[in-house]
Amino acid sequence: MKGLFYPRTPSGKASIVPPVPWHYSGELITFEYRTDPAVIAALLPEGFEPAREDPGAVAAIWADWQSCSDTGGEITDPVRGQYKEMFFVVRCLFQGQPYSRCIYIWVDKEFAMLRGQHQGYPKKLGSIHMSRPAYVGRGGPHLAPGQRFGVSLAAFDRRLAEGVLTLGDPCERPGFVNALPMAHNRWLPAIETDGTDSLNEVVTMSSFDVTLGRCFRGEFELTLYDSPVEELLAIAPREKIAAYWHEVGASWRAGRTLARRNLA
């Protein structure tokens, strides 16, 4: 049976996600801020420690992606490759090494959700919107100082986050929180549902052929909202750091297992 993910078939054609490598091109809006370091520490599972410097730093990121496999078939069938996501990133230590870590994330397509769960991202479905830059006319913000970009996130019919970025001057890099290799957990509860896991791994991954495009620093406003099934108010901003509009291109093929719990 062939196919990276469900369903596996003799040809593999019906698999939710295509074979690796996966290639990404995107426009991102990032808000960096500080929250309570104790709350971030409590979100780190066993074996992880808070970052030694600025342990309460958080990046709230909106992304508008186009992606494809090596065949490039998704480029001319864009419903299979375009999606948006919103995620929160913190920094941490595992086995003494610094990593970035995604603590919450939403996407708006099933292939993006399952693809991310394979990598250890805790992806859920949501509704994500962000202003696109306009290059002609007045239908959107231009990439120029003083222009304003809006973002929003909703899930289960409730708005969870919204923000506004006001562009400043060009800069070289979009901040520091999401600037390290990612370290995630891959969990799968045992079918007996008795509190044990069939899969329990810590994995890391990094991209290749990374290209950083245009980048602008700016000021921002960010509001997080309550929900019966979310916990975002606990990581609400206490102090702003900076905001960015930026372009990223990258490819991903494989990660590496850092630790695997013996489930025997």
VEXLODREN-807642 format. One record per residue (C-alpha): residue number from 1; residue in one letter; x, y, z. Coordinates in nm, 4 decimals, padded with zeros to 6 digits. Layout:
{NUM, "A", {X, Y, Z}}
...
This chain:
{1, "M", {00.0000, 00.0000, 00.0000}}
{2, "K", {00.1328, 00.3430, -00.0973}}
{3, "G", {00.0790, 00.6930, 00.0349}}
{4, "L", {00.2433, 00.9033, 00.3022}}
{5, "F", {-00.0796, 00.9504, 00.4996}}
{6, "Y", {-00.4359, 00.8202, 00.5014}}
{7, "P", {-00.5787, 00.6645, 00.2960}}
{8, "R", {-00.3122, 00.4264, 00.1630}}
{9, "T", {-00.4025, 00.2553, -00.1611}}
{10, "P", {-00.2209, 00.0453, -00.4221}}
{11, "S", {-00.1313, 00.3619, -00.6169}}
{12, "G", {-00.1105, 00.6156, -00.3331}}
{13, "K", {-00.3040, 00.8676, -00.5425}}
{14, "A", {-00.5793, 00.9136, -00.2818}}
{15, "S", {-00.3467, 01.0042, 00.0066}}
{16, "I", {-00.4431, 01.3318, 00.1756}}
{17, "V", {-00.0892, 01.4649, 00.1383}}
{18, "P", {00.1545, 01.4145, -00.1516}}
{19, "P", {00.5026, 01.2656, -00.1163}}
{20, "V", {00.7829, 01.4861, 00.0131}}
{21, "P", {00.9556, 01.7184, -00.0555}}
{22, "W", {00.7084, 01.9993, -00.0093}}
{23, "H", {00.7837, 02.3515, -00.1321}}
{24, "Y", {00.6386, 02.6688, 00.0193}}
{25, "S", {00.6142, 03.0351, -00.0847}}
{26, "G", {00.4367, 03.2737, 00.1468}}
{27, "E", {00.3603, 03.6173, 00.2816}}
{28, "L", {00.3639, 03.6434, 00.6609}}
{29, "I", {00.2634, 03.8950, 00.9251}}
{30, "T", {00.4373, 03.8446, 01.2591}}
{31, "F", {00.3649, 04.0114, 01.5933}}
{32, "E", {00.6309, 03.9596, 01.8614}}
{33, "Y", {00.5448, 04.0309, 02.2238}}
{34, "R", {00.6139, 03.9217, 02.5815}}
{35, "T", {00.3738, 03.7394, 02.8111}}
{36, "D", {00.4020, 03.5656, 03.1492}}
{37, "P", {00.7085, 03.3335, 03.1340}}
{38, "A", {00.5466, 03.0977, 03.3852}}
{39, "V", {00.2556, 03.0368, 03.1468}}
{40, "I", {00.4967, 02.9519, 02.8636}}
{41, "A", {00.6905, 02.7177, 03.0929}}
{42, "A", {00.3665, 02.5369, 03.1842}}
{43, "L", {00.2957, 02.4728, 02.8135}}
{44, "L", {00.6255, 02.2885, 02.7643}}
{45, "P", {00.5978, 01.9089, 02.8053}}
{46, "E", {00.8332, 01.6826, 02.9935}}
{47, "G", {01.1964, 01.7203, 02.8893}}
{48, "F", {01.1620, 02.0815, 02.7727}}
{49, "E", {01.2824, 02.3918, 02.9543}}
{50, "P", {01.2088, 02.7606, 02.8986}}
{51, "A", {01.4553, 02.9639, 02.6955}}
{52, "R", {01.7276, 03.1151, 02.9103}}
{53, "E", {01.6898, 03.4593, 02.7528}}
{54, "D", {01.3512, 03.6282, 02.7156}}
{55, "P", {01.1516, 03.3147, 02.8167}}
{56, "G", {00.8182, 03.4968, 02.7840}}
{57, "A", {00.8681, 03.5987, 02.4203}}
{58, "V", {00.5930, 03.4923, 02.1781}}
{59, "A", {00.5451, 03.5296, 01.8030}}
{60, "A", {00.1866, 03.5413, 01.6731}}
{61, "I", {00.2096, 03.4692, 01.3006}}
{62, "W", {-00.0394, 03.4840, 01.0127}}
{63, "A", {00.0686, 03.3241, 00.6838}}
{64, "D", {-00.0746, 03.3068, 00.3319}}
{65, "W", {00.0914, 03.0089, 00.1606}}
{66, "Q", {00.1213, 02.8566, -00.1810}}
{67, "S", {00.2730, 02.5100, -00.1695}}
{68, "C", {00.3426, 02.2211, -00.3994}}
{69, "S", {00.5097, 01.8825, -00.4244}}
{70, "D", {00.7959, 01.8031, -00.6606}}
{71, "T", {00.5517, 01.7329, -00.9446}}
{72, "G", {00.4234, 02.0916, -00.9292}}
{73, "G", {00.0708, 01.9741, -01.0036}}
{74, "E", {-00.0684, 02.1931, -00.7263}}
{75, "I", {00.0511, 02.5081, -00.9019}}
{76, "T", {-00.2017, 02.4702, -01.1837}}
{77, "D", {-00.4642, 02.3197, -00.9493}}
{78, "P", {-00.4315, 02.5783, -00.6707}}
{79, "V", {-00.7100, 02.4431, -00.4509}}
{80, "R", {-00.4623, 02.1668, -00.3580}}
{81, "G", {-00.1825, 02.4025, -00.2656}}
{82, "Q", {-00.3127, 02.7328, -00.1325}}
{83, "Y", {-00.3967, 02.7769, 00.2347}}
{84, "K", {-00.3683, 03.0162, 00.5276}}
{85, "E", {-00.2554, 02.9513, 00.8801}}
{86, "M", {-00.2175, 03.1301, 01.2118}}
{87, "F", {00.0168, 03.0063, 01.4835}}
{88, "F", {00.1879, 03.0997, 01.8096}}
{89, "V", {00.5589, 03.0266, 01.8540}}
{90, "V", {00.7762, 03.0341, 02.1666}}
{91, "R", {01.1387, 02.9422, 02.2314}}
{92, "C", {01.2638, 02.6603, 02.4535}}
{93, "L", {01.5480, 02.4211, 02.5357}}
{94, "F", {01.5552, 02.0466, 02.4783}}
{95, "Q", {01.8589, 01.8435, 02.5781}}
{96, "G", {02.0375, 02.1733, 02.6306}}
{97, "Q", {01.9796, 02.2957, 02.2742}}
{98, "P", {01.7659, 02.6005, 02.1826}}
{99, "Y", {01.4595, 02.5536, 01.9627}}
{100, "S", {01.1491, 02.7363, 01.8497}}
{101, "R", {00.8228, 02.5564, 01.9275}}
{102, "C", {00.4689, 02.5993, 01.7988}}
{103, "I", {00.2224, 02.5876, 02.0903}}
{104, "Y", {-00.1029, 02.6584, 01.9000}}
{105, "I", {-00.1849, 02.6597, 01.5283}}
{106, "W", {-00.4857, 02.6721, 01.2948}}
{107, "V", {-00.5085, 02.6128, 00.9190}}
{108, "D", {-00.7973, 02.6268, 00.6722}}
{109, "K", {-00.7336, 02.3137, 00.4604}}
{110, "E", {-00.7288, 01.9458, 00.5578}}
{111, "F", {-00.4098, 01.8666, 00.3648}}
{112, "A", {-00.2275, 02.1401, 00.5564}}
{113, "M", {-00.3609, 02.0092, 00.8886}}
{114, "L", {-00.2537, 01.6486, 00.8297}}
{115, "R", {00.0774, 01.7523, 00.6747}}
{116, "G", {00.1547, 01.9577, 00.9842}}
{117, "Q", {00.0487, 01.6865, 01.2262}}
{118, "H", {00.2966, 01.4547, 01.0550}}
{119, "Q", {00.5645, 01.7110, 01.1471}}
{120, "G", {00.4407, 01.7481, 01.5051}}
{121, "Y", {00.2544, 02.0780, 01.4676}}
{122, "P", {-00.0684, 02.0710, 01.6777}}
{123, "K", {-00.2790, 02.1901, 01.3829}}
{124, "K", {-00.6530, 02.2457, 01.3999}}
{125, "L", {-00.9003, 02.3846, 01.1472}}
{126, "G", {-00.9893, 02.7531, 01.1592}}
{127, "S", {-01.0814, 03.0579, 00.9535}}
{128, "I", {-00.7806, 03.2801, 00.8837}}
{129, "H", {-00.7761, 03.6123, 00.6986}}
{130, "M", {-00.5075, 03.8729, 00.6337}}
{131, "S", {-00.4784, 04.1783, 00.4132}}
{132, "R", {-00.2913, 04.1153, 00.0887}}
{133, "P", {-00.0556, 04.3836, -00.0409}}
{134, "A", {-00.1852, 04.5707, -00.3427}}
{135, "Y", {00.0474, 04.6832, -00.6211}}
{136, "V", {-00.2049, 04.8882, -00.8190}}
{137, "G", {-00.5138, 05.0808, -00.7190}}
{138, "R", {-00.6637, 05.1414, -00.3768}}
{139, "G", {-00.8126, 04.7984, -00.3046}}
{140, "G", {-00.5488, 04.7043, -00.0496}}
{141, "P", {-00.2493, 04.8316, 00.1449}}
{142, "H", {00.0747, 04.8978, -00.0401}}
{143, "L", {00.4192, 04.7992, 00.0837}}
{144, "A", {00.5085, 05.1438, 00.2102}}
{145, "P", {00.5531, 05.3082, 00.5503}}
{146, "G", {00.2250, 05.3998, 00.7190}}
{147, "Q", {00.0154, 05.1392, 00.5331}}
{148, "R", {-00.2080, 04.9207, 00.7537}}
{149, "F", {-00.2687, 04.5446, 00.7292}}
{150, "G", {-00.5404, 04.3584, 00.9191}}
{151, "V", {-00.5472, 03.9950, 01.0370}}
{152, "S", {-00.8074, 03.7734, 01.2029}}
{153, "L", {-00.8514, 03.4184, 01.3324}}
{154, "A", {-01.1754, 03.2361, 01.4130}}
{155, "A", {-01.2727, 02.8778, 01.4954}}
{156, "F", {-01.6033, 02.7148, 01.5933}}
{157, "D", {-01.7843, 03.0376, 01.4955}}
{158, "R", {-01.5894, 03.2435, 01.7488}}
{159, "R", {-01.3270, 03.5080, 01.6767}}
{160, "L", {-01.0073, 03.4155, 01.8602}}
{161, "A", {-00.7616, 03.6863, 01.7544}}
{162, "E", {-00.7388, 04.0025, 01.5492}}
{163, "G", {-00.4692, 04.2568, 01.4859}}
{164, "V", {-00.3462, 04.5496, 01.2817}}
{165, "L", {00.0062, 04.6019, 01.1502}}
{166, "T", {00.1227, 04.9516, 01.0549}}
{167, "L", {00.4247, 04.9280, 00.8268}}
{168, "G", {00.7468, 05.1081, 00.8984}}
{169, "D", {01.0777, 05.0872, 00.7164}}
{170, "P", {01.2339, 04.7853, 00.5409}}
{171, "C", {01.4531, 04.5598, 00.7549}}
{172, "E", {01.6644, 04.2476, 00.7079}}
{173, "R", {01.4946, 03.9805, 00.9225}}
{174, "P", {01.1506, 03.9245, 01.0778}}
{175, "G", {01.2380, 03.9020, 01.4464}}
{176, "F", {01.3950, 03.6355, 01.6676}}
{177, "V", {01.1264, 03.4111, 01.8203}}
{178, "N", {01.0627, 03.1951, 01.5124}}
{179, "A", {01.4262, 03.1920, 01.4022}}
{180, "L", {01.5427, 02.8507, 01.5325}}
{181, "P", {01.4862, 02.4902, 01.4255}}
{182, "M", {01.1476, 02.3665, 01.5474}}
{183, "A", {01.1082, 02.1037, 01.8217}}
{184, "H", {00.7695, 01.9345, 01.8468}}
{185, "N", {00.5989, 01.6343, 02.0032}}
{186, "R", {00.4250, 01.3674, 01.7980}}
{187, "W", {00.1577, 01.1954, 02.0071}}
{188, "L", {-00.0998, 00.9269, 01.9225}}
{189, "P", {-00.3195, 00.7874, 02.2017}}
{190, "A", {-00.3440, 00.4100, 02.2218}}
{191, "I", {-00.6675, 00.2685, 02.0809}}
{192, "E", {-00.7478, 00.1305, 02.4271}}
{193, "T", {-00.7836, 00.4957, 02.5376}}
{194, "D", {-00.6381, 00.4094, 02.8759}}
{195, "G", {-00.4042, 00.7061, 02.9084}}
{196, "T", {-00.1148, 00.5414, 02.7252}}
{197, "D", {00.0278, 00.6410, 02.3874}}
{198, "S", {00.1008, 00.4361, 02.0779}}
{199, "L", {00.3351, 00.7145, 01.9602}}
{200, "N", {00.5327, 00.9527, 02.1804}}
{201, "E", {00.8273, 01.1282, 02.0137}}
{202, "V", {01.0154, 01.4548, 02.0267}}
{203, "V", {01.1181, 01.5585, 01.6767}}
{204, "T", {01.3023, 01.8461, 01.5185}}
{205, "M", {01.3022, 01.9766, 01.1662}}
{206, "S", {01.4393, 02.2551, 00.9565}}
{207, "S", {01.3820, 02.3637, 00.6009}}
{208, "F", {01.6206, 02.3779, 00.3067}}
{209, "D", {01.6521, 02.6199, 00.0143}}
{210, "V", {01.5257, 02.8963, 00.2434}}
{211, "T", {01.4845, 03.2359, 00.0764}}
{212, "L", {01.3949, 03.5517, 00.2671}}
{213, "G", {01.2231, 03.8115, 00.0507}}
{214, "R", {01.1110, 04.1632, 00.1302}}
{215, "C", {01.0735, 04.2464, 00.4994}}
{216, "F", {00.9234, 04.5483, 00.6754}}
{217, "R", {00.9219, 04.6262, 01.0448}}
{218, "G", {00.6228, 04.7999, 01.2002}}
{219, "E", {00.3954, 04.8749, 01.4934}}
{220, "F", {00.0949, 04.6620, 01.5868}}
{221, "E", {-00.2199, 04.6114, 01.7869}}
{222, "L", {-00.3206, 04.2547, 01.8835}}
{223, "T", {-00.6254, 04.1316, 02.0731}}
{224, "L", {-00.6921, 03.7729, 02.1843}}
{225, "Y", {-01.0389, 03.6478, 02.2784}}
{226, "D", {-01.1828, 03.3785, 02.5014}}
{227, "S", {-01.3467, 03.0585, 02.3787}}
{228, "P", {-01.4904, 02.7453, 02.5445}}
{229, "V", {-01.2280, 02.5336, 02.3683}}
{230, "E", {-00.9195, 02.7595, 02.3579}}
{231, "E", {-00.6700, 02.8992, 02.6112}}
{232, "L", {-00.5357, 03.2095, 02.4410}}
{233, "L", {-00.6105, 03.4628, 02.7135}}
{234, "A", {-00.3363, 03.3026, 02.9231}}
{235, "I", {-00.0754, 03.4069, 02.6635}}
{236, "A", {-00.2132, 03.7553, 02.5973}}
{237, "P", {00.0481, 04.0265, 02.5345}}
{238, "R", {00.1968, 04.2088, 02.8330}}
{239, "E", {00.4603, 04.4002, 02.6377}}
{240, "K", {00.5011, 04.4609, 02.2649}}
{241, "I", {00.8327, 04.3926, 02.0914}}
{242, "A", {00.7860, 04.4505, 01.7159}}
{243, "A", {00.5864, 04.3465, 01.4115}}
{244, "Y", {00.6833, 04.2463, 01.0591}}
{245, "W", {00.5450, 04.1881, 00.7103}}
{246, "H", {00.7772, 03.9494, 00.5268}}
{247, "E", {00.8140, 03.6971, 00.2451}}
{248, "V", {00.9527, 03.3450, 00.2839}}
{249, "G", {01.0319, 03.0608, 00.0456}}
{250, "A", {01.1394, 02.7189, 00.1763}}
{251, "S", {01.1270, 02.3454, 00.1153}}
{252, "W", {01.0895, 02.0549, 00.3591}}
{253, "R", {01.1765, 01.6885, 00.3217}}
{254, "A", {01.2299, 01.5218, 00.6601}}
{255, "G", {01.2829, 01.5766, 01.0285}}
{256, "R", {01.4865, 01.3956, 01.2918}}
{257, "T", {01.3778, 01.2114, 01.6067}}
{258, "L", {01.5397, 01.3544, 01.9199}}
{259, "A", {01.3715, 01.1245, 02.1728}}
{260, "R", {01.1330, 00.8311, 02.1573}}
{261, "R", {00.9530, 00.7006, 02.4606}}
{262, "N", {00.9713, 00.3232, 02.5044}}
{263, "L", {00.6073, 00.2149, 02.4774}}
{264, "A", {00.6665, -00.1568, 02.5245}}
